[in-house]
Amino acid sequence: MKLLSLSKYFYLVVFLLNFCNNLHSEDAVDIWKQNKELSEQENNNSIKDNNSNSIFSNINKKNKNKDIEIEQDISEKFEETKLYGIFDPNNNDFTLYMWSRTSKNEFNNIIKRINKLDLSPEAESIFVKTLFSDSYHPSEIKEEEFIKVKIDWLIQNEREELIEQFLKKNKNFPHKGKLIQYLVDKNISRANIVKACENMSFISKDIKDIYLDKFNIYFLIFNNKKNQAQLLFDILKEQGKSDNFFDDKINYLLGITKKTNNKIYDNNLLNFYLSSVTVKDFKYEPNNKTKKFIWEYLNSANLIELDEVGDREKIKNFEIAANENRLDKNKIFEFYKKIKFDLNTLINAESIYQTLPGIDARALLYQKYLLSDKIENKIELLFELKNLFKKEKLSNVFTLYMSEQLKALEVEQGIPKEYLEAVKDNIVEDVEVSRGKIKYDDKILHRSRILKYFTENNKTTKKTEKDLIAVYKKIKKNRDYFFSAKDLALVQSLAIDGIKIPKEIKYKEIEKKYAIPENLLNLVSDKQKGFLALKIVEIIGEDEIYNLDPETIFFIIDLLNRAELFKFRNQILTSALPLRV
């Protein structure tokens, strides 16, 4: 489990401090304790409401008329406002007014904090569905600012699929050209010219972007539409939007001139690409100032060469680029193989490498690893290489390579017992694969077949109630069974959905032992669904849902139930509660 962020830690501290003094972390609560029947007052406050199927409906009803008036005012204010998103708000239990009561500072600050986190898949899923639901912008934030937040996040996180969805869903919006340029540059960097050409179809007449206009001219030439290219090229020059470098390259590609200059411009990907396809015997040496897209293009177009391995500074630049995901990491190991060592040095590599500088030491141990046939020796060499990469702050170069090598050794030779634990800790697993299928356990309430209500679309209320009674009878026989926070999260959610709960399960009494911070409850009562969802994203942060402690899971589920964000609730329940094999 990853460490909680500071912001998340704050919320959890506040939450835990509000527990009753007699409630310790995941204190067990005896649900079988003999009590009298519910009082008349308890019945009146029953968790099931026949009209709304929500235990929190009374809270919502108090301000119902006031909310209608406010929404009418907001509707008039945003009458001319266009909506820019991907998802229908109803699909995630939102409304168009989900940000109406969120201040500019609140919104901007939480976006900044979330952007600093490496969100877990579940947290990111909730974030995306929240930020990209169709909605009016916060009242204190200008429409263009709101859109820019979305665009910047898409680009910074390299979410190409979402970018294409956003462009398809929204025809005209501020900064549209920025998204298109990103897609074009991304596909050019992969040497995928055909796909880059397709991206240009997103351009509309209202977009005035010289960079894209220039690319469009080249794409027409690439597709052998030189007459059209010539026409657009002439217009560009008449408008004074061209330049000498571009003119030289296009004239050459159109066949107007037979020669082109050998200048290589790397100020942007367009100029660099045009240089690469027009300069004879094209060669370029990237450095630590070279833009990421150019690194990627060099790699994709197989333009990265290392003629002289004696140039250690050049190899060092390549290592840094690979560590920053600008260069294919496998290239580094190809360079290591080219560095020559004599036989004696290779034989005694384990003792000699410590006397060598960084690159030579890593290359020597890597070659020795390739030459070794004893599995114990191979594993030890991998771990020593890991230390060397870590020492130079280049761990990202080696982490995945090491994982792949250990997996191969495990399959081919089997890992000796003394190395099993260490090897396991250094294998990178695919989260979806590692989680496996759900295994139901009727001896534990929150892992029982009752979960099928949330995991199977065809699960009916009647069938769920029948299963609940059956599971209840089974666990009731266990006099040592205690009601956990995860059990509470499940039962509360079932009750809110209208499932009849056995009276012996005094879950409402247990709920009273948990106190949610007032500021978060206020978000519920103020109907700040969007902002509350982002708060929950921040609380989950970098952690996998199923690794969160039980109290935190209940804490999140309770908030989602109160806010009637049932889609997110179900998503978290089905991730946090089941046992997977």
Buried (B, 14 or more C-beta within 10 A) or exposed (E): EEEBBEBBEBBBEBBBEBBEEEBEEEBEBEBBEEEEEBEEEEEEEEBBBEEBBBBBBEEBEEBEEEBEEBBEEBBEEBEEBEBBBBBEBEEBBBBBBBBBBBBBEBBBEBBEBBEEBEBBEBBBBBBBBBBBBBBBBBBBBEBEBBBBBBBBBBBEBEBBEBBBBBBEBBEEBBBBBBBBBBBBBBBBBBBBBEBBBBBBEBBEEEEEBBBBBBBBBBBBBBEEBBEEBBEBBEEBBEEEEBBEBBBBBBBBBBEEEEEBEEEBBBEBBBBBBBBBBBBEEEEBEBEEEBBBBBBBBBBBBEBBEBEEBEEBEBBBBBBBBBBBBBBBBEBBBEBBEEBEBEEEBEEEBBEBBEEBEBBBBBBBBBBBBEEBEEBEBBBBBBBBBBEBBEEBEBBEBBBEBBBEBBBEBBEEBEBEEEBEEEBEEBEEEEEEEEBEEBEBBBEBBBBBBBBBBBBEEEBEEEBBBEBBEEBBEBBBEEEEBEBBBBBBBBBBBBBBBBBBBBEEBBBBBBBEBBBBBEEBBEBBBBBBBBBBBBBBBBBBBBBBBBEBBBBBBBBBBBBBBBBBBBBBBBBBBBBBBBBEE
